[in-house]
Amino acid sequence: MNKQNQKPTSETQSATVAGYTETGGKDAITLKWGTLKAWDLKTEKAKEILKKYAELGMSWGAMQQHDTPEQKQLICDLIDASNAETIYLDWDDVDVTKEEAKKYVMEYGKS
């Protein structure tokens, strides 16, 4: 079982759309199907952006989520506001730079 699907064991973990993630003092963002799959946010700015994103409506699974252009921009803003060094792409099982992650979000489904 990977880390995203484990149940939380401490206050450092937060509920996510598709599971749980534990990251200590750093933000963590996981993307799949061009949208947010999981997160563990520590920074207030990132939490504020996530709240705006959620207020626009979201599914309980990344596969069912169909982000609007505004939501895609908020994901990019969230990536920029986070203190994470890299962003995890779940489907590809790879960590990417923030710039690569934002490109993935904005270009997903355009081909």
RACORTA-V667989 format. One record per pair of residues at least 12 apart in sequence whose C-alpha atoms are under 10 Angstrom apart, sorted by the first residue. I is the first residue (numbers start at 0). J is the second residue. D is the distance in Angstrom with one decimal. If there is no record, write none. Layout:
I:J:D / I:J:D
//
This chain:
1:18:9.8 / 1:19:9.8 / 1:20:9.5 / 2:18:8.4 / 2:19:7.1 / 2:20:6.1 / 2:21:7.7 / 3:15:8.7 / 3:17:7.4 / 3:18:5.1 / 3:19:4.8 / 3:20:5.1 / 3:21:8.3 / 3:29:8.8 / 3:36:9.1 / 3:37:7.2 / 3:38:9.2 / 3:89:9.3 / 4:17:7.3 / 4:18:4.7 / 4:19:5.8 / 4:20:7.8 / 4:37:9.8 / 5:18:6.8 / 5:19:6.0 / 5:20:7.6 / 5:21:9.4 / 6:18:7.5 / 6:19:6.2 / 6:20:8.6 / 6:21:10.0 / 7:19:6.2 / 7:20:7.7 / 7:21:7.9 / 8:21:8.9 / 9:21:8.6 / 10:23:9.6 / 11:23:6.0 / 11:24:8.1 / 11:39:8.2 / 11:40:9.5 / 11:41:8.9 / 12:38:9.2 / 12:39:6.6 / 12:40:9.1 / 13:37:9.2 / 13:38:7.5 / 13:39:5.7 / 13:40:8.0 / 13:41:9.9 / 14:37:8.2 / 14:38:8.0 / 14:39:8.0 / 15:29:9.8 / 15:35:9.1 / 15:36:7.2 / 15:37:4.9 / 15:38:6.0 / 15:39:7.7 / 15:59:8.8 / 15:60:9.5 / 16:35:7.8 / 16:36:5.8 / 16:37:5.8 / 16:38:8.2 / 16:57:8.9 / 16:58:7.7 / 16:59:5.2 / 16:60:5.8 / 16:61:7.2 / 17:29:9.9 / 17:35:9.1 / 17:36:5.8 / 17:37:6.1 / 17:38:9.4 / 17:58:9.9 / 17:59:6.9 / 17:60:5.8 / 17:61:7.2 / 17:62:9.8 / 18:36:8.1 / 18:37:6.6 / 18:38:9.0 / 18:60:9.6 / 19:36:9.8 / 19:37:6.9 / 19:38:7.7 / 19:39:8.0 / 20:37:7.0 / 20:38:6.6 / 20:39:6.1 / 20:40:9.9 / 21:38:8.9 / 21:39:6.8 / 21:40:9.8 / 22:38:9.3 / 22:39:6.8 / 22:40:8.8 / 22:41:9.2 / 22:83:9.7 / 23:39:8.9 / 23:40:9.7 / 23:41:8.6 / 24:39:9.4 / 24:40:8.8 / 24:41:6.5 / 24:42:9.0 / 24:82:9.1 / 24:83:9.6 / 25:39:8.1 / 25:40:7.4 / 25:41:6.4 / 25:42:8.3 / 25:81:8.3 / 25:82:6.1 / 25:83:5.8 / 25:84:8.5 / 26:38:7.5 / 26:39:5.6 / 26:40:4.6 / 26:41:5.5 / 26:42:7.0 / 26:45:8.5 / 26:46:9.9 / 26:78:9.4 / 26:80:9.5 / 26:81:5.8 / 26:82:5.6 / 26:83:4.9 / 26:84:8.6 / 26:85:9.5 / 26:86:9.5 / 27:39:5.1 / 27:40:6.3 / 27:41:8.7 / 27:78:9.3 / 27:81:7.8 / 27:82:8.2 / 27:83:5.8 / 27:84:8.7 / 27:85:8.1 / 27:86:6.9 / 27:87:8.0 / 28:40:7.9 / 28:74:9.8 / 28:77:8.9 / 28:78:7.6 / 28:81:8.4 / 28:83:7.6 / 28:85:8.3 / 28:86:5.5 / 28:87:6.3 / 28:88:8.8 / 28:89:10.0 / 28:100:9.8 / 29:85:9.7 / 29:86:6.2 / 29:87:4.7 / 29:88:5.9 / 29:89:6.3 / 29:90:9.7 / 29:92:10.0 / 29:94:9.1 / 29:100:9.6 / 30:61:8.2 / 30:74:9.6 / 30:86:7.5 / 30:87:6.2 / 30:88:5.0 / 30:89:6.0 / 30:90:8.2 / 30:91:9.8 / 30:100:8.1 / 30:103:8.9 / 30:104:8.2 / 31:60:9.8 / 31:61:6.4 / 31:62:7.7 / 31:87:8.7 / 31:88:6.0 / 31:89:5.5 / 31:90:6.0 / 31:91:8.7 / 31:92:9.9 / 31:103:9.5 / 31:104:9.1 / 31:107:9.8 / 32:61:6.5 / 32:62:6.1 / 32:63:9.0 / 32:64:8.5 / 32:65:9.3 / 32:88:9.0 / 32:89:8.8 / 32:90:7.7 / 32:103:9.3 / 32:104:8.5 / 32:107:7.3 / 32:108:8.4 / 33:61:8.2 / 33:62:8.9 / 33:64:9.0 / 33:65:8.9 / 33:66:8.6 / 33:71:8.7 / 33:74:9.8 / 33:88:9.0 / 33:90:10.0 / 33:100:9.1 / 33:101:9.4 / 33:102:9.6 / 33:103:6.4 / 33:104:4.8 / 33:105:7.7 / 33:106:8.0 / 33:107:5.2 / 33:108:7.6 / 34:60:9.8 / 34:61:6.3 / 34:62:8.4 / 34:63:9.8 / 34:64:7.2 / 34:65:8.1 / 34:66:7.2 / 34:70:9.0 / 34:71:7.6 / 34:74:7.6 / 34:88:9.8 / 34:103:9.0 / 34:104:6.3 / 34:105:9.4 / 34:107:8.6 / 35:49:9.9 / 35:57:9.7 / 35:60:9.0 / 35:61:6.4 / 35:62:9.7 / 35:64:8.7 / 35:66:9.6 / 35:71:9.6 / 35:74:7.5 / 35:88:9.7 / 35:104:9.0 / 36:59:9.1 / 36:60:7.2 / 36:61:5.2 / 36:62:8.7 / 36:64:9.5 / 36:87:9.8 / 36:88:9.2 / 36:89:8.1 / 37:60:9.7 / 37:61:8.8 / 37:87:9.4 / 37:89:9.4 / 38:86:9.9 / 38:87:9.9 / 39:81:10.0 / 39:83:10.0 / 40:77:9.7 / 40:81:7.4 / 40:82:8.8 / 40:83:9.1 / 41:81:8.2 / 41:82:8.3 / 41:83:9.8 / 42:80:7.9 / 42:81:6.6 / 42:82:7.2 / 42:83:9.9 / 43:80:9.0 / 43:81:9.1 / 44:76:9.6 / 44:77:8.0 / 44:79:9.8 / 44:80:6.2 / 44:81:7.7 / 45:73:9.9 / 45:74:9.7 / 45:76:8.1 / 45:77:5.3 / 45:78:7.9 / 45:79:8.4 / 45:80:5.3 / 45:81:5.6 / 45:82:8.7 / 46:77:8.2 / 46:80:9.1 / 46:81:8.9 / 47:77:8.8 / 47:80:9.7 / 48:70:10.0 / 48:73:6.5 / 48:74:8.0 / 48:75:9.8 / 48:76:7.2 / 48:77:5.8 / 48:78:9.6 / 48:80:8.3 / 48:81:9.9 / 49:70:9.7 / 49:73:7.6 / 49:74:7.8 / 49:76:9.3 / 49:77:6.8 / 50:73:9.9 / 51:70:8.7 / 51:73:7.8 / 52:66:9.4 / 52:69:8.4 / 52:70:5.8 / 52:71:8.8 / 52:72:9.3 / 52:73:6.2 / 52:74:7.5 / 52:77:9.2 / 53:70:8.8 / 53:73:9.9 / 54:70:9.9 / 55:67:8.9 / 55:69:8.8 / 55:70:7.4 / 56:70:9.1 / 57:70:9.5 / 66:104:9.5 / 68:105:8.3 / 70:104:10.0 / 71:101:8.7 / 71:104:6.4 / 71:105:6.4 / 71:106:9.7 / 71:107:9.9 / 72:101:8.7 / 72:104:8.6 / 72:105:7.8 / 74:100:9.6 / 74:101:7.8 / 74:104:7.6 / 74:105:9.2 / 75:97:8.5 / 75:98:8.9 / 75:100:8.0 / 75:101:5.3 / 75:102:8.7 / 75:103:9.8 / 75:104:7.4 / 75:105:8.2 / 76:101:8.8 / 77:101:9.7 / 78:96:9.8 / 78:97:6.4 / 78:98:8.8 / 78:100:7.8 / 78:101:7.3 / 79:97:7.0 / 79:98:8.8 / 79:101:8.8 / 81:97:9.4 / 83:96:9.5 / 83:97:8.5 / 84:96:7.2 / 84:97:7.6 / 85:97:6.0 / 85:98:9.4 / 85:99:9.4 / 85:100:8.5 / 86:98:9.5 / 86:99:8.6 / 86:100:6.4 / 86:101:9.4 / 87:100:8.2 / 88:100:7.9 / 88:103:9.0
//
